Amino acid sequence: MIEITDVAATELKALLEAEEKKDHALRIFVAGMGCSGVQYGMALDDEIKEDDVTVTSKDIKIVMGPDISEQLDEATVDYIDTEGGKGFIIDNPTANSGCGSCGGSCH
């Protein structure tokens, strides 16, 4: 099931504390589709739905709808800090990637 890196867990715990949302979970959802496959979004959420799949990794509660839980089975939530920016990312080795996965042409 989905995991969270040590760096991401540390940053997320700091964010939850700074925003006084320690009781919230990290919700992962489908934000859209593109030529590189599914685009995921993340948000802090304190409303867990009855059919949500809930996972705990590094003391962080992660929730997602049942429709995407299998897609994220081998995914990892990470935190990056580069010259181009910083933030949370989802690394999903099983995601469709490459040109044409959306049925269109990238040429």
C-alpha positions in Angstrom: 0.0 0.0 0.0 1.0 3.6 -0.4 4.0 4.8 1.7 5.3 8.2 2.8 9.0 9.0 3.0 10.7 10.2 6.2 11.2 13.7 4.7 7.6 14.0 3.5 6.3 12.7 6.9 8.5 15.3 8.7 7.3 18.2 6.5 3.6 17.1 6.7 3.7 16.8 10.5 5.1 20.4 10.6 2.4 21.6 8.2 -0.3 19.9 10.3 1.0 21.5 13.4 1.5 25.0 11.8 -2.0 25.0 10.5 -3.4 23.5 13.7 -4.9 20.5 11.8 -3.3 17.6 13.7 -6.5 15.7 13.4 -6.5 15.9 9.6 -5.5 13.3 7.1 -3.7 13.6 3.8 -6.3 13.0 1.1 -5.2 11.8 -2.3 -7.5 12.2 -5.2 -7.6 12.2 -9.0 -7.1 15.8 -10.2 -7.2 15.1 -13.9 -5.8 13.1 -16.8 -3.1 14.0 -19.3 -0.7 12.5 -21.8 1.4 11.3 -18.9 -1.5 9.5 -17.2 -3.4 10.2 -14.1 -2.7 13.5 -12.2 -3.1 13.2 -8.5 -3.9 16.0 -6.1 -3.5 16.1 -2.3 -5.3 18.1 0.4 -5.6 18.1 4.2 -9.0 16.6 5.1 -10.9 15.9 8.4 -13.9 14.3 6.8 -13.4 10.6 6.2 -16.1 9.0 4.0 -17.6 5.6 4.9 -16.1 4.0 1.7 -12.6 5.7 2.0 -9.6 3.5 2.1 -7.4 4.7 5.1 -3.7 3.8 5.4 -1.2 5.0 8.1 2.4 5.4 7.2 5.0 7.0 9.5 2.2 8.2 11.8 0.5 10.0 8.9 -3.1 9.1 8.1 -3.6 8.9 4.3 -7.1 8.6 2.8 -8.3 8.0 -0.7 -11.4 6.8 -2.5 -11.7 3.1 -3.2 -11.6 3.8 -6.9 -7.9 4.8 -6.7 -6.5 2.7 -3.9 -5.3 -0.1 -6.2 -3.7 2.4 -8.5 -1.7 3.8 -5.6 -0.7 0.4 -4.2 3.1 0.9 -4.9 3.1 4.7 -4.8 5.2 6.8 -2.5 4.5 10.3 -1.2 7.7 12.4 -1.1 8.7 15.9 -0.5 11.2 17.7 -2.8 13.1 21.0 -2.4 14.8 22.0 -5.6 15.7 25.2 -7.4 12.4 24.7 -9.4 10.3 24.7 -6.2 9.4 22.6 -3.3 6.4 20.5 -2.3 4.8 17.1 -2.0 4.8 14.7 -4.9 3.5 11.2 -5.6 5.9 8.8 -7.2 3.8 6.0 -8.7 5.9 3.4 -10.6 2.8 1.5 -11.8 1.2 4.6 -13.4 0.7 4.8 -17.1 3.3 7.1 -18.6 4.5 8.1 -21.9 3.1 9.7 -25.0 -0.3 8.3 -26.1 -1.6 7.1 -22.7 -4.4 9.6 -23.0 -5.4 8.4 -26.5 -4.1 11.5 -28.1 -1.0 12.4 -30.0 1.9 14.3 -28.5 3.5 15.1 -31.8 
